[in-house]
Amino acid sequence: MPEEFCSSEAFSSRRVPDWVKMPRILLTGVLHEYQWEWDKAFGFTLQSNQLSLHRSQRTLYREWIRSRVRDFGPDLIFDEMNSVCGDRDERLEGTGVLWVYMHIPELVRKRFGLSIERNSPSREWVKEVDEPREIYWKVVIEGISSACKVQNVLVTCGLAHLGSFGRRLASSGHQVSVKNVRDEFWNDESWRPIPIGR
């Protein structure tokens, strides 16, 4: 699927005053499994051929996300996923763009029921859990972007959020472009222990 453009008019009749500067957002939908090294982050083992494929896909993902940063030129990067090991490379430090963890801390999410095990490979969106999280992300993005007076931000979230969060941002007046990692020719998820549908 080519890059999509979401205008605020497509999702809401509410107009944002011209004097309000809303950040331009590149929203990237990713597979969280590409953000972490399998042997450090997941509770079960892949076969050697699956692990090898996962590592090569992770390398391609890392090149892809850095290319999005280079092409878009964001002032800040907001990410749903926190780095498991605090890996500087996972926080895209080599790009020269500051990285911000935008999510509610995990212990808080678990304590107040805003965390869910997504056992299904399709990673469904769950309103009671995912809507409050997306509202929080939007507050973080808008608050920091406003305070820092930045105009271009790259936002990374899991694929389950791509459509709903894109609409949420656009309805608030943001100019949102969307990129989906599954639309890339190189993406091959046959490393998964369980087959996944598109």
Disulfide bonds with the S-S distance in Angstrom:
none
